[in-house]
Amino acid sequence: MPQKPNIIFMLNDHQAFYGHGKMVGGPKIHRPNIERLATEGIEFTQAYTACPLCGPARRTMLTGLFPHNHGEIRNETNHKYDKELYLNRLAKAGYKNYYYGKWHAGRGSALDFQCKGFSSGSTYGNPYATQEYKDYLKKHNLPFIQVKIQNNFLGPEHPFAKALDIKEGELYNPIFPVLSQEFTGIMTTPKETHEAFFLASLACEKLLEIAERNKSHPFHLRVDFWGPHFPYYATQEYLDLYNPTNIPELPNFRDDLKDKPEIYKLNHHYPISENGELLSPNPLPWSEWQKVLALNYAQQSLIDEAGGMVLNTLEELGLKDNTLIIWASDHGDAVGCHGGHFDKGSYMPQEMVRIPMVISYPDYIPKCKKYDKLVSNLDLAPTFLDAAGIAFNETLDGQSLLPLFTQKDTQWREDLMCETHGHWDNHVGRLVVTDRYKYIWNDEDMDELYDLKNDPFELKNLIHYKEYKDILANMKTRLNNWRLKTGDNVRKSMIKGKKLRK
């Protein structure tokens, strides 16, 4: 790599991916721009998150470390930054860093780490509540975003819903300081009023400025969309792409959770739970979930078009040929799965841990390929630095993806770990996955073992089946190796055939 490449990183948030669209015989989720990127490079078909929660996963993508090593184990843990961030390493190597969008990786924002641009603070943030968004509306002669509420999963008596005067079927302007309300709604304002177009517009303006100033100077530009995390908002234009009645029932929607850990039964949303537990059978009929998913898919298509603006601008300005591009997600979305959840929890089904990931780098990465290697967003930071010809000073848990394409006979991992330290409910869990089996250790709860080849939607927990004794022992050994390798001593002990106890 004779010349340091430019680096573009686009990140979707909380994306419903595994178990949706064509995978379950449903309508294709229209994402033509990420598909275009895949035809120009590589689509990873076995990509996972390091942790199915925003804050920990986002700090992981900055450091190449598991949460137990970088310290940001929960949302808003706000652990000190005592590990290197790839942003600082790139800046030291002469890169100009530009960042647009959500941060949510701990205290501060991207602007505190040698980045210029627009970045929310340490909490989840709300782009619609910023002066930058108001300036954008004024510049483009756009109204403030408005939506007609379709679903309110907080419930009509919830304090937030009452304070915001949220009523299904009525109009709402999302002005609350945190944009993570459990709503769905149809936008009544133009698509350009959505945060995704706001961020893409800022990024495109910066690319134009870069091209006019100096094309030879390497830059890193990152766009972190707030969606397709709920609230699921999209215009009718995108909603028309999906007929709700054509969305088939998710294979594990009616899961009775009888052979699942207790954490699968926890839920805090209206009207699907009571006293903190998911109701079974789910009281919301599938016809209503179809409407929810249609808006989710519509928002995914909207965000894809916004991301396409960045790709188009990069190409139009002649910056594409020497640019490494990665488009991925921080983690998945449990919407509709395993009994009909909304949001996510402390459990780790495939719907929450599998993510989309596409990489393109002209002349260095082959075109139109699908790779089934086990990769993780744990690998993104070392990949960025490797492309720039530099590396972290510290030992990492992740590894660069580039040797898969630039070196022959590269040895790659045959299993992968993912971890959780809980979300709304306290819980410690670890999983290890191979190309077929998945084992989850749940502290002080039932463990899980699945054959993903024969049971891709994890309906049959094999943990107590004697015929899988040897496979279980093998998976425990694999997990034990990961924990030893990464210094994961949560209980100062390793798994030895039984649960660890507090």
N, C-alpha and C positions, 0 to 999 in steps of 0.2 A: 504494500500500500504506500506508494511513493508520496502521495499528497494527503494531508490530513483531511478526512471527509467532513462535510457538514453533517449534522445529526438532527433529525426530526423525530420527536416522540409524541404521539397522540395517545391519550389515555381515556377510555370510557370508564364510567364508575358504576359498579354494582350491576353488571349486565346479565340479564336472563339469556342464557346461551345453551347450556347443556339441557337436552330434553325439550327443546322447542323447535319450531319450524319443520323442515323436512325430516329431521331425525325421528319424529313421532308421526309422520304422515300428514302433517299439517301444512298450511300455506308457507311458501318460502318467505323468509324475512328479508325484505329488500334492503341489501347493503351493497350496492354496486361499486362503491368506491373502495371499500376494504377488499372486495373481491377483485377489483382491478389491481390493487396493490399486490394481492396474492399471485395474480398472473404474471406480475413483473418480478416476483421473488418467491418466498417460501411461506406456506401456511403450516403452522404446527398443529397437528391434529390431536396431540396429547399434552396440551399445555395446562399447567396448574398454577394456582396462587400459593404463596408461602403461608398465608393466613387469610381466612374468609371474612376479613373485617378491614374497613378503610384505613384507619390510623396505622395499625401494625403493617399492613401490606404496603402502604405508601412509604413508610420509613424503610422497609425492606428494599423497595425499588430505588431508594436513594443510597443504600449502603451495601447491598449484596449480602446482607446478613438476615438470619431468622430473627423474629421478634425477641426470642429469649436471649439473643446476643446484643441486639441494639437497644433493647429496653422499653420500646414503645409497644407494650403488650396489649393495651386496650385503647379504644378511642378516648382522646383527651387525657391519656396518662401524663402527657407533657414531660416525658423523661428528658433529661439533659442530652445535648448532642455531644456525646463523648466518642463518637465513631466518625470516620471520614465519610463525607458525602461526595458522590461523583461530580456534583456541580462545582464544588471547590477545586477538585482535581482537574477538571476541564479548564476552569478559569486560569489555574496556575500554568497550564500547558498552552495558554494563548487563545483559548476559545472565548467568544462572547456568548454569554448565556441569556436567552430570552424565555420568559415563562408567562403563560396566560392561563389563568383558571384556578381551580380548586387546589388547595395545599393539603390541609387535614392530615399532616404527618407529625404533628406535635406543635410545640410553641413556635411563635413567629410565623414567617411566611417565606416564600422563595426569594423575596427581595432582601432577606437577611443573609442570603448565601450566594452572593455575587451574581445575581440575576437582575435583569431589568424587565419591565413589563407590568402586568396586572396580576396580583395574587391575593387571595383571601387570607385572613388571619388564621390563628391556630385552631379555631373551631371550624365547624362545617362550612359556615359562611353562607351568604346569599348574594349572588352577583346583581340581582335586581334591586338590592338596597344600597348600591354603591353610586358614587358620583360618576364614575367612569361609564356605567351603563346609561345614566341620564344624559351624559355628554354624547354617547353613541346615538341615542334616540334623536337627540336634537340635530346632530350632524346629518342623519339620514332621514329626517322628517318622519319619524315613526312614533306611534302611540305607546304608552306603557303597556306591557303585557297584561292581558286579561284572559281568564279562563272561565268556562262554565263547568262547575263541579259535577262530576259524574258519581264518584264514590268517595265516601268519607270513612276511612277505616279507623279513625280516632273515635268516632261515635258522636252523636249530636250533643251529648251531655259532657263531653270531655272539656276541661277548662280551656285548652288551646282553641278548640273548635268554637267554643262560645265566645272567647275573647276576639277571635278573628271573624266571628259571625259567619262561619262556614255552614252552608246549607246546600244539600244536593239539589241540583237543578238551577242554582243561582250563580251569579257572576262573582268573581274574586280576583283581586290583584295580589300576587304573592310578595308582600312587603315585609313579612316577618323576618327578623335578622338571620334565621337559620332556614335554609331551603331543604328541609327533609321531612315535611309533613306527609302523613300517610293518606294522600289524596290522589285521585285521578281526575282529569278534566280535559275538555276540548277547548283549544285556544280560539278566541274570537278575534284576535289581532293577527297581523301578518306573521308568517313563519320567521321573518327576520327579527321579531321581537323576542324570540327564544334565546336563552343564554348561549346555546351552541353557536348560533350565527354571530352573536356579539363577540365571543371569543375568537371565532374563525376570522372575523373581520379585522380584529386587532392584530392577529398573527399575520394576515395577508399584508396589512399596511407595513408591518415591520419587514417582511420579506422584500417588499418593493423598495423600502429605504435601504436595506442591505445591498440589493442589486445595483442601486444607483450610486452607492458609496464605494463599495469595494467587494467584488465577487471572490477575490482570492483569499480573503481573511476567513478562517473557519469559524462557524457558529453552531450553537446548539439551540434549537427552538422547541419548546415543549408546550403542548396544549392539553390541559386537563379539564375535560367537560364535567359538568355536574351530573349529567345524565348518562345512561338511562335509569339511574337511581330514581326512585319515587321522590316527589310527585310525578306521575306519568302525565306529561302535558305534550300535546301535539295539535297541529291544525287539521282541519277536515281533509285537506289535500293528502296527507299521509294516512289518515284513518281510512280513507276510501280505498287504500291498497289492500285492506283486510276486511273480509266479511267475517264477523265474529262467529257466525254459525258454522263456518268451515274450520274452526280451530278445534281439533279433537281433544277429548278429555285426556289430561296427562296420565300416563300409565300408573303413577303412584298417588294420584289424587285421592283415591279411596283407601289408601293404606290405613289399616286399623291400629298400627304402631304397637301391636302386641309383642313383637319380638325386637322392639327397639328400646334404646336407653330412655330414661325419663326425660332427658333434655329435649327429645323430639316432641314431647307433649306440651312443652311450655310455649305460650303465646300470649300476647297482650293487646290484640286488636279486636275491633268491633266489626261485625257481630259474630265473629268466628271463634271467640274464646270467652271463658267465664272463670273468674277468680284466678287468672293467670294461666289457664290450661286450654289447649285447643279442644273445641267441641267435636265429637265424633258421633254420627256422621256430620260433615261440615254443613252448617245451616245455610250457607250461601250457595244457591243452586249453580250448577256448572254454566248455565246460560249467563249468569252474572260474571263469573270468572272469565268467560269468553270476551266480554266487553272490557274487562280489566286488561287481559292479555293483548287485545287488539290495540289498546292505547299504548301499552308497553312497546309492542312491535312498531307502532307508528312513530313513537319517539326515537326508537333505534334508527329508523329510516331517516328521520329528520336530522339526527346527529351525523349519520353517514354522509348526508348531503353537505352539511357544514364542514366536515372533515375533508370532503372532496374539494371544497374551495381552496384549502391549503395546498392540496396536492396539485390542483390545476395551476395555482399561482406559482408554485415552485417550478413547474414545467415551463410555463409561459416566460418566466424570467431567466431561463437557461441555467437554473441551479440544481436541476435534478440529477444530472449524471454523476456528480461527485457527492451524493448525499445518501447516507444510511437512514432509512425510515423504518420505524417500528410503530405498529398500532396494536394496542392490547387493552386489557381491562384489569382492574385491581383485584376483583373477585366476582363471583356469580350472584344470583338472586334466587331465593327459595320460593318465589311466588308460585302458588298453586301446588307445590309438591308435598309429598308425604303427609297426606291428610288435609291439604289445602292451607298452607301457611301464607302469610303476607310478611314481607321484609325478610330478615334472616334471624339466626339465633346462635347458640353455642354449639350446635351440632355441625357435622361436616359431610353432608351428602354431596354427590357429584354436582348437583345443581349449584352448589355454593363454592366448590373448589375448582371446577373446570372453567377455563377462560379461553376466549379467542386470542390468538397472537399471530401476527403477520410481520415479516421482515423483508425489506427490499434494499439492495445495494448493487446498482448496475456494475457489471463486469467482475464482480467478486462473488455474488450469490446467484446460483442458477435460477432460471425463470420457470414459473408455472410448475412448482413442485409441491408435494405434500410430504411432510416429514412426520413420522410417528414416534420420534424420539421423545422421551420424557423430559420436558423442559418446564421452567418455572419463571415467574416474574422475579424470582431470586437471581436469575441470570442476566437481567437487563443492565444493571449498573456495570458489572464487569465487561459486558459486551460493548457498551458505549466507550469505556476507557480503552479497551483493546483496539477498537476501530481508530481511536486517536493516537495509538502507539504508546500508551502509558498504562499504568496499573495502580491499584491501591497499595498502600504501604503495609496494610494489615492483611492477615489471612481471612479469606472469605468463605462463606457457605455456598455461594453460587459460583458459576463459572461462565466464561465467555462462550457465546454460541458460534462465534465466527470460525473456530477450528473445524466445526462440522462441515464447512464449505470450502475452507482454504487449505486444509490438510488432509492427506489421504490416510485411511485406516485409523481415524481418530477414535480412541476408546471413550465411550460415553456411559453414563450411569444406566443401570438396569432397574433401579427403583428410585423413589422420590418421597420425601417427607413433607408434611404440611402440619401446621399446629394451630391450636386455639387456646386462649386463656379466658374465654368467655366473652359474652356481649352484655345483654341485659341481665343475664343470670350468671353467677359465678360457676366456672367450670374449667378444668384443664383437660385437654385432649390432644392426642397425637395420631396421625395416620401415616401409613406407608403404603405405597401403591406400586404395582408392577404393570406390565402390559395386560395382565389379566386379573390379578387378585388385589384386593384392598382390605387392609386390616386397620381398625381404629381402636386405640386404647382410650377409654374414658375413665378418668379417675373417679373412684367411688360410684361407678355406674356400669351398666352392662357394656361389654366390649362388642365389637362388630367385625364380621368377616364376610366378604362378598366375592362372588365370582362374576366379574363385570362382563365377561364374554357371554355367559348364559343368563345373566340377570343385571342388565345395564341400569335398571332403575332401582336396584337395591331393595327388592321386596322380600328377599329371603335371607335372613341373617343366619350364617352357617356356623356361628361361634360355638354352638353346643353339639354339632354333628361330629360323631366319632370318626367318620370316614375322611374328615378334613383335618384330623389331628396333626399329620405331618406338614401339611400346607400351613396351618396355623403356627406351628413351631418355627417354620422357615420365615414366615412373615414377622414374627416376634424378633427373630434374630436380625432380620433386616432393619427393623425399627431400632433395635438396640444398637446396631452399628452406626446408624445415623446420629443417635443421641450421643454416643461416645465420640464420634467424629466432630460434632458441633458443640461439644461441651454442654449438652442439655441436661443439667443435673438439678431439675426442679425439686426433686425429693432427695437429692444426694444419693440416689440409687438408680439402678437400671432395672428394666423389666426382666424377670426371671420366671415367667410362666404364671404369674399371678399379678393381681392389681397392686399398684402402689397405694399406700394409704397415708393420709395426712398425719 
